[in-house]
Amino acid sequence: MVNMKGDAPKEGLVYDTEKDAWENMPEGMLAGWRGPVASMDEETMFMVDEARGVLRKYDPEEDYWEHMMESERLVGAQKIAAGSGRVCVIRGCRTEIVVLDVAALPVKLWVVKTPLGFEALAIHILPRMSRPDF
């Protein structure tokens, strides 16, 4: 939990579920937090630096945000979701969803336009479902 977006001074806490307690956020995590963040599989955190358009992945062992890729398509990121090897981003215009395949290196990016007259307000990545008869 961080109290502010962008490059301003921040304060942050993390909740340790095993200890059932709030703790101070690691310095590197807090210092590099510059936009919306989503976790994938409860293990890996991805963040989009909304001002620079940079996708970063948090490395808890080294306590820093690793640069994954940079794109103008990520500037102005408002919301992100992560799952199944993908990070999806809604920008300020809300008429497109930027999809990033983070399972591939280098990261692959493509854009999905919203239907005409519609805006993306929130995003969720659902697990793939298969029929039991297949």
C-alpha positions, 0 to 999 in steps of 0.5 A, spaced: 500 500 500 503 506 497 500 513 499 501 517 492 503 515 485 508 519 481 515 521 483 513 525 490 516 522 496 512 516 499 510 512 505 508 505 504 506 498 508 506 491 506 502 486 509 505 480 511 500 474 511 504 469 515 505 474 520 498 477 520 502 484 521 503 490 517 511 492 515 514 498 512 515 497 505 522 495 503 526 502 500 527 499 493 520 497 492 517 504 495 523 508 491 521 505 485 514 505 485 511 510 480 505 508 477 500 502 477 502 495 480 499 488 479 501 482 482 501 475 478 500 469 481 501 472 488 509 472 487 511 477 481 509 484 481 509 488 475 509 496 475 508 501 469 512 508 470 506 512 468 510 518 466 516 514 462 512 508 459 516 503 462 514 496 464 518 494 470 518 487 475 520 487 482 526 483 484 525 482 492 532 479 493 535 485 490 530 490 492 529 494 485 524 494 479 527 491 473 526 494 467 523 490 462 521 494 456 519 501 454 513 504 450 510 510 448 503 506 449 504 505 456 505 512 458 499 515 462 497 508 464 492 508 469 490 501 471 493 494 470 492 487 471 497 481 471 496 473 470 497 467 465 504 470 463 500 477 461 500 484 463 494 488 461 494 496 461 489 501 461 491 508 459 488 515 460 484 514 453 481 508 455 479 506 448 485 501 448 488 495 452 495 494 451 497 487 452 504 485 454 506 478 453 511 478 459 513 470 459 516 472 452 523 475 452 523 480 449 517 482 452 511 482 446 506 488 446 500 488 442 494 493 442 486 491 443 481 497 441 475 497 445 468 497 441 466 503 438 463 508 443 466 504 449 471 505 454 475 500 458 474 502 466 477 496 469 481 490 467 481 483 469 485 477 467 481 470 468 484 463 468 482 459 461 477 455 462 476 448 458 470 443 458 471 437 461 469 433 455 476 435 451 
